[in-house]
Amino acid sequence: EKSYQKAYEWYKKAADNGDIAALNSIGIMYYHGQYVQQDYAKAFEWFAKAANKGESAAMYNLGAMYEKGQFVKRNDEEAMKWYKKAADKGRKNARDNYERLEKAQKSDNASERIKGIMQTIYNVKARKYGMLTKQTVEGVYPEIEKLLGGDKQYMAEKEKNEMIGLLKEAAVGYRNEAAQSGDPFLYVVASK
């Protein structure tokens, strides 16, 4: 049978004597509520003590707390910072998490960039030509591809279809805006 009480006592003695791994272990006990009451604030405090003294497992644990928003506000940048520090000390799981967050961040940035470009082109075309047909919406795609420099990494068929779907949603919004404006001509043109 595990004796969390004895473990806590030994970790505490070791931590008092400067053992940084013991600082992290006490943090884990607070994180999981083993012998002590579960307390993310105290877990974070112990992890921070250990991480600031160079304990890679504690760096990983801080990254996880930032990523999950436990005790601290969710912050992927901070999570990546701590995962990177732990990865630089050889922690493979930290490297994996860092790379996963980095990839998600790049994907989000590309997606936002594409959406911004689509919205701009859509607004110009819709207002200039006054119609929102399937051909008008699909005609925006080559312009987006050209503006992105033909970056094929983001121009797969799936992304093209996603862009067309988003533009169609925008078209419905524009048609609704036209209807609410009270201008019957604008609504008729936007509805084509």
N, C-alpha and C positions, 0 to 999 in steps of 0.2 A: 504494500500500500504506500502510495506517495504521501510524504509528509511535507505539505507546502509550508507549514509553520517552521519546520527545521530548515528547509531550503531558504526561506526568507531570512531567517536569523543568520545563516552562513553567508548569504549574499550581502547582507547588511554589513557584517564584519569585514568581508572582503572589500566592499565598496569603501568603507571607512579607512581601509588600509591602501586605497588607491587603485584597486582592481577595476579597470574600466569595463570589462565584460560583465562584472557583477552589477555595475550601474545599469547596464542594459537589461540584465536578468530581472532586476527589481522592477524596471519599467514594464517588462512583459507580464510580471505578476499583477501589477496594477491594471494593465490593459485587459487581461483575461479575468481578473477578479479571483486570483488564486491565493488563498489565505487572507488576503486583504480585500476590502470592498473594491469592486471595479470602479476605476476612476481614470477617465481619459486625460484629465488635466495633470494628474500625478504621473501617469505613464509618459505623457509628453515631456514633462519636466525631467524625468529620469533619462529618457532617451536623449534629450537635448544635452544633458550633462555628459553622457557617454559619447555622443557624436562629436561634441566640441573638443573632446580629448582624443578623438581619432578612431573610435570604435565603429567599424563598418556596418555591423549588424544594426546598431542604433541609428546610423545614417539611413539605412534602408527603412527602418521602422518609422522614422520621421517622414520620409518620403511617402510611405503608405498612409500615414495619418493625414498629411496634406492632400493626398489624392482622394481619400475617402471623406474628407471634411470632418474628421473626428477631433473634437475639442477646438480645432482651428477651422477657419473658413476654408472651404475647398479651394485649392490653388494649385493648378497643374504646373505652373512655373516653379513654385517652391518644391513641389514633389519631384520635378525633373532635376532641380538643383541637388537635392539630397540623394536621389537615385544615382546621379552622375558621380557624386563624391564616393558613394559606396561602390559603384562599378569601377571607379579608378583604383580602388583598393582590392579589386579582384572578385567582387560579388557578382556572379552571373545573373542571379534573379534580379538584381538591381539594374544591370545592363539591359536585360529583357524588358523590364518595366519602363526604363528610360526610352528605349527604342520604340516601344509601343506608343508611349505618349507623344514622342517626337513625330512619329508617322501620322498619328491622329491629328496633331496640330498642323502639320503640313497639308493634310487632306482638307481640314477645315479652312485653312487659309486659301487654298486653291479653289475650294467650293465657293467661298465668299467672294473671291476675286471674279470667278466666272459669273456668279449671280449679279454682282455689280455691273459687269460689262453687259450682261444680258438685259438688265433693267434699262441701262442707258440707251442701248441700241433699240430696244423695244419702244421706249418712250419717243425717240426720234422718229422711227418708222411709223408708229401708230399715229402720232400727231401730224407727221408730214403727209402721209398718204391717206389718213383717215379711214383705214380699214384694217381689220384683224382677221384675215382669212388664214386657213391652215398654211397656204403657200407663203404668206407674209411671215408667219411665225417660223416656219422651217427655213425661210430665206435668211434669217438672222444667223443661223449656225455658221456658215462660211466666214462671216464677218468676225464672229467670236474667235474662231480658229485662227484667223489672220492676226487679230489683235494679240492673241496669246503666243504668237510666233510659231504656230503649228506644233505646239508642245503636245505630242502624241500621248504622253503619260496621262494627260487629263482629257484627251479627246477620243476616248474609246466609245464604241457604240452605246454602251450603257449611259455614259455621261451625256452623249448627244440626246438620247431619248429623255433623260432627266431634264436637260435644259429646255427641250421642246415642251415638256410637261409644265415646267415652271412658267414658261412664256405663255402657255395657254391659260394658266391660272391668272397671270397678270392681265391677259386679254379680258377675262371675265370681270376682273376688278375694274379695268378701264371702261368696259361697257356699263357696269353698275354706276360708275362715277358719271358717265355720260347721261344715264337715265336720271340720276339724282340732280343733275345740273338743270334739268327742265328744258334743255335744248333738244327739240324733237329731231332736228337734222343731225346733230352730233350722235344721238342715240341710234338712229337708223344706220348711219355710216359705220359706227363702231360695232353694230350688230351683224354686219355683212360677213 
